[in-house]
Amino acid sequence: MRDNGTSTGIQWGLIVFGALFGLVCAVLILTEVLSPTLWFTVIAMACLVLSQALAIRSKRRSR
């Protein structure tokens, strides 16, 4: 089956979303707008970005 690039586009979108959301949450936590117990949200977004980056990398290597 041929890859039409849609899933790669979605993965790039998830990378951008995860990075921006994680960064905004980190800034809000550091400025004490949000509770410090929400660091798990930043860690979860970092894991999302990492997983999508690795998925894109594996697709490029398989071509």
JOTA-V732288 format. One record per residue. RES is the residue in one small letter. OMEGA is omega in whole degrees, 0 to 359 (NA if undefined). Layout:
<<RES & OMEGA> <RES & OMEGA>>
//
This chain:
<<m & 183> <r & 180> <d & 182> <n & 177> <g & 181> <t & 181> <s & 177> <t & 177> <g & 177> <i & 179> <q & 177> <w & 177> <g & 178> <l & 177> <i & 181> <v & 179> <f & 181> <g & 181> <a & 181> <l & 181> <f & 178> <g & 179> <l & 179> <v & 179> <c & 180> <a & 179> <v & 180> <l & 177> <i & 181> <l & 178> <t & 177> <e & 173> <v & 177> <l & 180> <s & 178> <p & 179> <t & 180> <l & 178> <w & 178> <f & 178> <t & 178> <v & 179> <i & 179> <a & 179> <m & 177> <a & 177> <c & 177> <l & 180> <v & 180> <l & 181> <s & 180> <q & 177> <a & 178> <l & 178> <a & 178> <i & 179> <r & 180> <s & 176> <k & 180> <r & 180> <r & 183> <s & 181> <r & NA>>
//
